[in-house]
Structures are given as C-alpha cells and as structure tokens.
Amino acid sequence: MPSVQPDFDLRDRSVLITGANRGLGAALCKTILQYSPKIIHAGFRSAPGELKDPRIQWCQLDIQAPESVAEVAARVGDIDILINNAGVLLPTATDPAQELINLRTMMDVHLYAPLCLIDALLPSMQRSQHPTIVNIISMSAFVNVAGCEAYCTSKSALHAATQGLRLKHPNIACIGVYPGPTATDMTAGSPVALADPMQSARQIVAGMMAGETSIFPDPAARDVESVVGASIRALEARFATLLSE
Ligand SMILES: NC(=O)c1ccc[n+]([C@@H]2O[C@H](COP(=O)([O-])OP(=O)(O)OC[C@H]3O[C@@H](n4cnc5c(N)ncnc54)[C@H](OP(=O)(O)O)[C@@H]3O)[C@@H](O)[C@H]2O)c1
C-alpha cells in the first residue's frame, strides 16, 4: 500500500495548512516550524492567527469559495504537503430541514472543498519529490456520535475519499488523521476528556515522519484504533485490487 516515502522529512518543504489561525491548525503550524520547513502557507478565512515567523506566510483562503481556492493555488507556487484541516461542527438540529442544511455545509467543508483544493494544487504537488496530502478527519468517521450525526457522516465521507485518493494517486502519500475530542473552540464546553492540541499535533507530525497512513493522535483515538485500526488497514489492502484481479 502506498505510504510516506521512507526518507520523508519536513526540512525545506513547502506546506499549506487550511484553517491554521486557531485550534489544531495553529498547533500544527507551530509543530511543523520545529522541523525547518521552507515555508508554511497558513490558511485563514477572516483573520490571520497570532503566530509570527519568517517562514509563516499567512494566506487568506476560504476553502468553500472557488475563487479563493483558484487565487491561492495560482499564488502559492509549488506545494509539497497539503494539510486539509479546516472544519466546522454544527450540532444536530431538531428541525429536519435545518439538519439537511447543516449536512450540506459540513459535506462541503469536509469533503467537496478539500477535494477541490487537492485538484487545484495537484499540478504543483506532482512536481514535488515528496507530495503528501494530510486529511484531518476524526475518530467519529468510524462511529457516529449522538448530537453530531451529520458531522460524523461528513467525516466518514472524508475517510472514504482519503482511501480513494490513495488508489487514484499512488505517487502521493495520502494520510488520514483521526483525532478524538480535542481542546479547541470546536469542543468548548464539552463535558468529555479533551486531548491537548499541541500534543496531538506532535503525534500527527511524528506519524507523518514515521510513514503512517492512518494516524490516531490521542488516547481516545488510539482506543478507536485498537478496535478498528488493523481491520481497516487489512480491508483497504484486500479491496484495493479487487476489480483489477
Ligand atoms: N476539536 C476536536 O475535538 C476535533 C476532533 C476530531 C477532528 N477534528 C477536526 O480537526 C480539524 C480542526 O478543528 P479544530 O478543533 O481546530 O476546530 P476550530 O478550533 O473550530 O478551528 C476550525 C478552523 O477551520 C477553519 N474553517 C472553517 N471553515 C472554513 C472555510 N470554509 N475556509 C477556511 N477555513 C475554515 C476555521 O476558520 P475561522 O477561524 O475563520 O472560523 C478555523 O481556523 C477539523 O477538521 C475538525 O473537524 C477536531
């Protein structure tokens, strides 16, 4: 199964991270900076984050706006690593019509927009020696959770799409990241135990460096991995060649 190249390294790489102004995206920026990247294009929708470093290039990018995606793709130059991190959690609405609107929004943010961004950056990424796509998914891709059913549905879709990307682009390392509940604005007020975003970011980067294609970066995520991890990897490998046999 395609994996990150064994000599994978972040040194001198050009990275684009969506939704980098806060939360896990900001933690990933800080962590990747410790590995001497050439540049990090740090995406923000309305206001840049607080991180200042000569290698951080704040980059206005609304992933749901095609003109914003096209403008950024034309401007950033060659990209080695794309991290699709931007996300939104709209809790389950009691009104079915509103719930459908929420589902459409989250399918857009978590599935269609990342795929459109990948398409826009593909020509530049294919020139890279180490093209890598990292999709920040969620452990809820594997198990639906009451109160955020549509969110989980959209993350399951991104999980399936990540497997599909591996099949379609064997020359690109396509990594799925499956965090558990993490202490960011997204989980403000949550009663459950929350992982520290900086610790999760360190685990994500360590997983990238180790050549993992599925990364479970915190204790809750690793609990899910202990149940589904091996079977997911085994099924993916078994079915990858099904129609070509
Ligand atoms: N926190 C958790 O418990 C948890 C668990 C599993 C997975 N995740 C996933 O981890 C990722 C990061 O989440 P987080 O916890 O860091 O959430 P967060 O603190 O709420 O940050 C979400 C980020 O996404 C950006 N964003 C949303 N829609 C966007 C759009 N259309 N274009 C560009 N940027 C957009 C936000 O930008 P603005 O500041 O402009 O709104 C913000 O930077 C998400 O994909 C999330 O689903 C989170």
The ligand as an SDF file (V2000), in Angstrom:
LIG
                    3D

 48 52  0  0  0  0  0  0  0  0999 V2000
  -11.5670   19.5530   18.2090 N   0  0  0  0  0  0  0  0  0  0  0  0
  -11.9010   18.2660   18.1120 C   0  0  0  0  0  0  0  0  0  0  0  0
  -12.3570   17.6420   19.0820 O   0  0  0  0  0  0  0  0  0  0  0  0
  -11.6880   17.5260   16.8160 C   0  0  0  0  0  0  0  0  0  0  0  0
  -11.7720   16.1310   16.8250 C   0  0  0  0  0  0  0  0  0  0  0  0
  -11.6090   15.4350   15.6420 C   0  0  0  0  0  0  0  0  0  0  0  0
  -11.3550   16.1130   14.4750 C   0  0  0  0  0  0  0  0  0  0  0  0
  -11.2800   17.4800   14.4890 N   0  0  0  0  0  0  0  0  0  0  0  0
  -11.0320   18.1610   13.2230 C   0  0  0  0  0  0  0  0  0  0  0  0
   -9.8320   18.8990   13.3280 O   0  0  0  0  0  0  0  0  0  0  0  0
   -9.8940   19.9940   12.4210 C   0  0  0  0  0  0  0  0  0  0  0  0
   -9.5330   21.2720   13.1690 C   0  0  0  0  0  0  0  0  0  0  0  0
  -10.5680   21.5250   14.1200 O   0  0  0  0  0  0  0  0  0  0  0  0
  -10.3430   22.3880   15.4400 P   0  0  0  0  0  0  0  0  0  0  0  0
  -10.7250   21.5290   16.5630 O   0  0  0  0  0  0  0  0  0  0  0  0
   -9.0170   23.0370   15.4010 O   0  0  0  0  0  0  0  0  0  0  0  0
  -11.5170   23.4380   15.2390 O   0  0  0  0  0  0  0  0  0  0  0  0
  -11.5900   25.0250   15.4240 P   0  0  0  0  0  0  0  0  0  0  0  0
  -10.7000   25.4790   16.5330 O   0  0  0  0  0  0  0  0  0  0  0  0
  -13.0390   25.3320   15.4710 O   0  0  0  0  0  0  0  0  0  0  0  0
  -10.9470   25.5860   14.0710 O   0  0  0  0  0  0  0  0  0  0  0  0
  -11.5650   25.3310   12.8350 C   0  0  0  0  0  0  0  0  0  0  0  0
  -10.7460   26.0080   11.7640 C   0  0  0  0  0  0  0  0  0  0  0  0
  -11.3490   25.7290   10.4960 O   0  0  0  0  0  0  0  0  0  0  0  0
  -11.4790   26.9510    9.8050 C   0  0  0  0  0  0  0  0  0  0  0  0
  -12.5310   26.9230    8.7910 N   0  0  0  0  0  0  0  0  0  0  0  0
  -13.8160   26.5170    8.9030 C   0  0  0  0  0  0  0  0  0  0  0  0
  -14.4590   26.6550    7.7230 N   0  0  0  0  0  0  0  0  0  0  0  0
  -13.5480   27.1740    6.8570 C   0  0  0  0  0  0  0  0  0  0  0  0
  -13.5860   27.5460    5.4990 C   0  0  0  0  0  0  0  0  0  0  0  0
  -14.7240   27.4680    4.7710 N   0  0  0  0  0  0  0  0  0  0  0  0
  -12.4570   28.0070    4.9120 N   0  0  0  0  0  0  0  0  0  0  0  0
  -11.3180   28.1010    5.6230 C   0  0  0  0  0  0  0  0  0  0  0  0
  -11.2020   27.7870    6.9210 N   0  0  0  0  0  0  0  0  0  0  0  0
  -12.3140   27.3360    7.5330 C   0  0  0  0  0  0  0  0  0  0  0  0
  -11.7710   27.9860   10.9020 C   0  0  0  0  0  0  0  0  0  0  0  0
  -11.5880   29.2930   10.3920 O   0  0  0  0  0  0  0  0  0  0  0  0
  -12.2940   30.5660   11.1020 P   0  0  0  0  0  0  0  0  0  0  0  0
  -11.4300   30.9230   12.2780 O   0  0  0  0  0  0  0  0  0  0  0  0
  -12.3250   31.5990   10.0350 O   0  0  0  0  0  0  0  0  0  0  0  0
  -13.6780   30.1280   11.5130 O   0  0  0  0  0  0  0  0  0  0  0  0
  -10.7360   27.5520   11.9200 C   0  0  0  0  0  0  0  0  0  0  0  0
   -9.4570   28.0360   11.5610 O   0  0  0  0  0  0  0  0  0  0  0  0
  -11.3100   19.9940   11.8400 C   0  0  0  0  0  0  0  0  0  0  0  0
  -11.3160   19.3710   10.5720 O   0  0  0  0  0  0  0  0  0  0  0  0
  -12.0770   19.1660   12.8430 C   0  0  0  0  0  0  0  0  0  0  0  0
  -13.2350   18.5810   12.2690 O   0  0  0  0  0  0  0  0  0  0  0  0
  -11.4350   18.2010   15.6310 C   0  0  0  0  0  0  0  0  0  0  0  0
  1  2  1  0
  2  3  2  0
  2  4  1  0
  4  5  1  0
  4 48  2  0
  5  6  2  0
  6  7  1  0
  7  8  2  0
  8  9  1  0
  8 48  1  0
  9 10  1  0
  9 46  1  0
 10 11  1  0
 11 12  1  0
 11 44  1  0
 12 13  1  0
 13 14  1  0
 14 15  2  0
 14 16  1  0
 14 17  1  0
 17 18  1  0
 18 19  2  0
 18 20  1  0
 18 21  1  0
 21 22  1  0
 22 23  1  0
 23 24  1  0
 23 42  1  0
 24 25  1  0
 25 26  1  0
 25 36  1  0
 26 27  1  0
 26 35  1  0
 27 28  2  0
 28 29  1  0
 29 30  1  0
 29 35  2  0
 30 31  1  0
 30 32  2  0
 32 33  1  0
 33 34  2  0
 34 35  1  0
 36 37  1  0
 36 42  1  0
 37 38  1  0
 38 39  2  0
 38 40  1  0
 38 41  1  0
 42 43  1  0
 44 45  1  0
 44 46  1  0
 46 47  1  0
M  CHG  2   8   1  16  -1
M  END
$$$$
